[in-house]
């Protein structure tokens, strides 16, 4: 654990090339070194000593003033069913976050966390148990991608910010992460290969839309009406479903990017035919895509996934109303698949 009396050094993995140029200028070094350093950082080096095309004196100077985030694997679970890998990473302050790597026909996707814990309070989610501890720094999000890829042994082509935490509650750091991971001199993962999931912090939608990032915005809706949604998602009490839908409309008008709506199917809570009818009416206003998610059971919660019969009937209503709907394929069903479960289990040991 870090000595709290020590001065915490800035993490260079959180810096864009132009910021590294400023550091080099203070050290009397040429600007072109910034591109070299950024390239090394984006390849997942663990120390400045690995940057072999830099002089030893420069590496020493950088190490004296800056650090490089290197998370450590506390636990790794590999699904025997589909090869999904779940990592529990320890950070420098001994907090832990989860990352999942999933294989699809179109490539490998990494699901990363944006916070340690979460304060949104969704009642079916393990991530929010214990509340929010702190935000993740850009470097800590980048490191999840790089070191998961290193351990997995295959290239990562897609990123989803759907792990522990609410990305828009850590807005500035998430935007910086997106710039870092997308940068042409670094990992260069295209925005159209990145999805950001939010429970609906409507005050941040317009701000995100102004960046026009062309990523995929996934809204965790989980209920089409205020009565149901407010019971399972406290965030809904700040304005309701109508306010959220209006924010989605504005976002779409700014970016031209169709929004995906995540909908966890919870037995006896949000999976009735009436809920399906209301959801179809909401989607008619937006032409959105609905992704139905069989709920992952959380030991500390009483909720259960919808019965197969209820799920099938729900899908039929949406399809009959012309809604673009899919049912998420469950990956990693034999490991702690629900976000927050592995971290929760480790912290209780």
C-alpha positions in Angstrom: 0.0 0.0 0.0 1.2 3.5 -0.8 2.8 5.5 2.0 0.3 8.3 2.6 3.1 10.6 3.7 4.7 10.4 0.3 3.9 12.9 -2.5 1.8 11.0 -5.1 3.5 11.4 -8.5 1.3 12.2 -11.6 0.7 9.2 -13.8 2.2 9.6 -17.2 -0.2 7.0 -18.7 -2.9 9.6 -18.2 -1.1 12.1 -20.4 -1.7 12.9 -24.1 1.3 13.5 -26.4 1.0 17.3 -26.2 1.0 17.1 -22.4 4.2 14.9 -22.5 5.7 17.6 -24.8 5.3 20.1 -22.0 7.1 17.8 -19.6 9.9 17.3 -22.0 10.3 21.0 -22.5 10.8 21.5 -18.8 13.5 18.9 -18.9 15.2 20.4 -22.0 14.3 17.5 -24.2 13.1 17.6 -27.8 9.4 17.4 -28.5 9.7 14.3 -30.8 10.4 12.2 -27.7 6.8 12.7 -26.6 5.5 10.5 -29.5 8.0 7.8 -28.5 7.0 7.9 -24.8 3.3 7.9 -25.7 3.8 4.9 -27.9 5.5 3.0 -25.2 2.8 3.8 -22.7 0.1 2.7 -25.1 1.9 -0.7 -25.6 1.6 -1.5 -21.9 5.1 -0.9 -20.5 5.5 -1.3 -16.8 8.4 1.1 -16.2 10.4 3.9 -17.8 13.3 1.5 -18.0 11.5 -0.4 -20.8 11.6 2.6 -23.1 14.9 1.6 -24.7 15.1 4.3 -27.3 15.3 7.0 -24.6 18.5 7.9 -22.9 19.1 6.5 -19.4 19.3 10.0 -17.9 15.9 10.9 -19.4 14.4 7.6 -18.1 15.7 8.4 -14.7 14.4 12.0 -14.7 10.9 10.8 -15.7 10.9 8.1 -13.0 11.8 10.6 -10.4 8.8 12.9 -11.2 6.2 10.5 -12.7 4.7 7.1 -12.2 3.1 4.5 -14.6 -0.1 2.7 -13.5 0.5 -1.1 -13.5 -2.5 -3.0 -12.0 -1.9 -6.5 -10.5 -4.1 -9.5 -11.0 -5.7 -10.6 -7.7 -7.9 -13.2 -9.3 -8.6 -14.5 -12.7 -11.6 -16.6 -13.7 -11.8 -18.4 -17.1 -15.2 -19.8 -18.3 -15.0 -23.4 -19.4 -18.1 -22.8 -21.5 -17.0 -19.9 -23.8 -13.6 -18.8 -22.8 -14.7 -15.5 -21.2 -12.1 -14.2 -18.8 -12.8 -12.1 -15.7 -10.0 -10.2 -14.0 -9.9 -8.7 -10.5 -7.2 -6.0 -10.6 -5.5 -4.5 -7.6 -4.7 -0.8 -7.9 -1.9 1.2 -6.3 -4.0 2.1 -3.3 -5.2 -1.6 -2.8 -8.6 -0.9 -4.1 -9.8 -3.4 -6.7 -11.8 -3.3 -10.0 -13.1 -5.8 -12.4 -12.5 -6.3 -16.2 -14.0 -8.9 -18.5 -12.7 -10.1 -21.9 -15.2 -11.7 -24.2 -14.7 -13.3 -27.6 -17.1 -12.7 -30.5 -17.0 -13.5 -34.2 -16.2 -9.8 -34.8 -13.3 -9.8 -32.4 -12.4 -9.6 -28.7 -14.2 -7.1 -26.5 -13.0 -5.8 -23.1 -15.5 -4.5 -20.5 -13.8 -2.1 -18.2 -14.7 -0.3 -14.9 -14.8 3.5 -14.6 -15.1 3.7 -10.8 -14.3 1.8 -7.6 -17.8 1.0 -6.5 -20.9 3.0 -7.6 -23.3 5.4 -5.9 -26.2 5.0 -8.4 -27.9 2.4 -6.1 -29.6 0.2 -8.7 -31.2 -2.5 -6.5 -30.4 -5.5 -8.8 -26.6 -4.6 -9.2 -23.7 -5.9 -7.2 -21.4 -2.9 -8.1 -23.4 -0.5 -6.0 -23.2 -2.6 -2.8 -21.0 -0.5 -0.5 -21.4 2.6 -2.5 -18.8 4.7 -4.3 -15.2 4.6 -3.1 -13.5 6.8 -5.7 -13.3 7.6 -9.4 -10.7 5.9 -11.6 -8.0 7.9 -13.3 -7.7 7.8 -17.1 -4.5 5.8 -16.7 -6.3 3.2 -14.6 -8.9 2.7 -17.3 -6.3 2.5 -20.1 -4.3 0.0 -18.1 -7.4 -2.3 -17.8 -7.4 -2.5 -21.6 -3.7 -2.9 -22.1 -3.0 -5.4 -19.4 -6.1 -7.5 -20.0 -5.0 -7.7 -23.7 -1.5 -8.7 -22.6 -2.7 -11.5 -20.4 -5.5 -12.7 -22.7 -2.9 -13.0 -25.5 -5.0 -11.8 -28.4 -5.8 -8.3 -29.7 -8.6 -6.3 -28.2 -10.7 -4.6 -30.9 -13.7 -3.3 -28.9 -14.2 -1.6 -25.6 -17.4 -1.3 -23.5 -17.5 0.9 -20.4 -20.1 -1.3 -18.6 -18.1 -2.6 -15.7 -18.1 -1.2 -12.1 -19.2 2.4 -11.9 -21.2 5.0 -13.8 -19.0 6.5 -16.6 -20.9 9.8 -16.7 -20.4 10.2 -13.0 -16.7 10.3 -13.7 -17.1 12.4 -16.8 -13.8 14.3 -17.2 -11.7 11.2 -16.6 -13.7 9.1 -19.0 -13.5 11.7 -21.7 -9.7 11.8 -21.2 -9.6 8.0 -21.3 -11.5 8.0 -24.6 -9.0 10.5 -26.1 -6.1 8.4 -25.0 -7.3 5.0 -26.2 -8.5 6.5 -29.5 -5.3 8.5 -30.3 -3.6 7.7 -33.6 -0.2 7.5 -32.0 -1.3 5.1 -29.3 -3.8 2.2 -29.2 -6.0 3.8 -31.9 -9.2 2.0 -31.1 -11.9 3.8 -33.1 -14.8 5.4 -31.4 -17.3 3.3 -33.3 -15.7 0.3 -31.6 -16.4 1.8 -28.1 -19.7 1.6 -26.2 -20.5 3.7 -23.1 -23.2 2.6 -20.7 -25.1 5.0 -18.5 -28.0 4.6 -16.1 -29.2 8.0 -17.3 -27.5 11.0 -15.9 -29.4 13.4 -18.1 -27.5 16.5 -17.1 -24.4 14.9 -18.7 -26.1 13.9 -22.0 -25.9 17.3 -23.6 -22.3 17.7 -22.5 -21.4 14.3 -24.0 -23.3 15.1 -27.2 -21.3 18.3 -27.7 -18.1 16.1 -28.1 -19.8 14.2 -31.0 -17.5 11.3 -30.3 -19.4 8.8 -32.5 -19.3 6.1 -29.9 -22.3 3.9 -29.1 -24.3 5.2 -26.1 -26.1 2.4 -24.2 -28.7 3.6 -21.8 -29.6 1.3 -18.9 -33.4 1.8 -19.0 -34.7 -1.4 -17.3 -38.2 -0.1 -17.1 -40.4 2.0 -19.4 -42.5 3.7 -16.6 -41.6 5.9 -13.6 -43.4 3.7 -11.1 -41.3 0.6 -11.9 -38.0 2.4 -12.8 -38.0 4.4 -9.6 -38.3 1.3 -7.5 -35.2 -0.3 -9.0 -33.2 2.7 -10.1 -33.0 5.7 -7.7 -31.6 7.9 -10.4 -35.0 7.9 -12.1 -36.4 10.1 -9.2 -34.3 13.0 -10.5 -36.5 13.6 -13.5 -38.3 10.4 -14.7 -38.4 8.4 -17.9 -39.8 11.3 -20.0 -36.8 13.5 -19.1 -34.5 10.7 -20.0 -36.2 10.1 -23.3 -36.0 13.8 -24.2 -32.2 13.8 -23.4 -31.8 10.8 -25.6 -33.6 12.6 -28.5 -31.3 15.6 -28.1 -28.2 13.3 -28.1 -29.4 11.6 -31.2 -30.0 14.9 -33.0 -26.5 16.1 -32.2 -24.6 12.9 -33.0 -26.7 11.0 -35.5 -25.8 7.9 -33.5 -28.7 5.5 -32.7 -28.9 4.7 -29.0 -29.0 1.2 -27.5 -31.3 0.6 -24.6 -30.3 -2.0 -22.0 -33.1 -3.8 -20.3 -32.5 -6.4 -17.6 -35.3 -8.9 -17.5 -36.3 -9.3 -13.8 -38.9 -11.8 -12.9 -42.2 -10.2 -11.7 -40.8 -6.7 -11.7 -40.4 -5.4 -15.3 -41.2 -8.3 -17.6 -45.0 -8.2 -18.0 -46.8 -7.8 -21.3 -47.9 -4.3 -20.2 -44.2 -3.3 -19.7 -43.4 -4.6 -23.2 -46.2 -2.5 -24.6 -45.0 0.6 -22.8 -41.4 -0.1 -23.9 -42.5 -0.5 -27.5 -44.3 2.9 -27.4 -41.1 4.6 -26.0 -39.0 3.1 -28.8 -41.4 4.3 -31.5 -40.4 7.9 -30.5 -36.7 7.2 -30.8 -36.2 4.2 -33.2 -33.8 2.8 -30.6 -32.4 -0.6 -30.3 -33.4 -2.7 -27.3 -31.0 -5.2 -25.8 -32.8 -7.5 -23.4 -30.5 -9.0 -20.7 -31.3 -12.1 -18.7 -30.6 -10.9 -15.2 -27.5 -12.2 -13.4 -28.5 -13.2 -9.9 -26.6 -11.4 -7.1 -26.4 -13.3 -3.8 -27.2 -10.2 -1.7 -30.3 -9.4 -3.8 -33.7 -11.2 -4.0 -34.2 -10.6 -7.7 -34.3 -13.5 -10.2 -34.1 -13.6 -14.0 -37.4 -13.7 -16.0 -38.6 -17.2 -16.9 -37.9 -18.2 -20.5 -41.6 -18.1 -21.3 -41.9 -14.5 -20.1 -38.8 -13.5 -22.0 -40.2 -15.1 -25.2 -43.5 -13.3 -24.8 -41.8 -10.0 -24.1 -39.7 -10.3 -27.3 -42.8 -11.1 -29.4 -44.6 -8.0 -28.3 -41.6 -5.8 -29.2 -41.1 -7.5 -32.6 -44.8 -7.3 -33.4 -44.6 -3.5 -32.7 -41.6 -3.2 -35.1 -38.9 -2.6 -32.3 -35.4 -3.6 -33.1 -34.7 -6.1 -30.3 -32.0 -8.6 -29.4 -31.4 -10.9 -26.4 -27.9 -10.7 -25.1 -26.0 -13.9 -25.2 -24.9 -14.8 -21.7 -21.1 -15.2 -21.6 -19.2 -16.4 -18.6 -22.2 -17.9 -17.0 -20.0 -20.3 -15.0 -17.8 -17.4 -13.5 -18.8 -14.4 -11.4 -20.4 -12.7 -14.4 -22.3 -9.9 -12.8 -20.3 -6.7 -12.4 -19.1 -6.2 -8.8 -19.5 -9.8 -7.7 -15.9 -10.8 -7.9 -14.7 -7.6 -6.1 -17.4 -8.1 -3.5 -16.4 -11.7 -2.9 -12.7 -10.8 -2.6 -13.3 -7.9 -0.2 -15.2 -10.2 2.2 -12.5 -12.8 2.4 
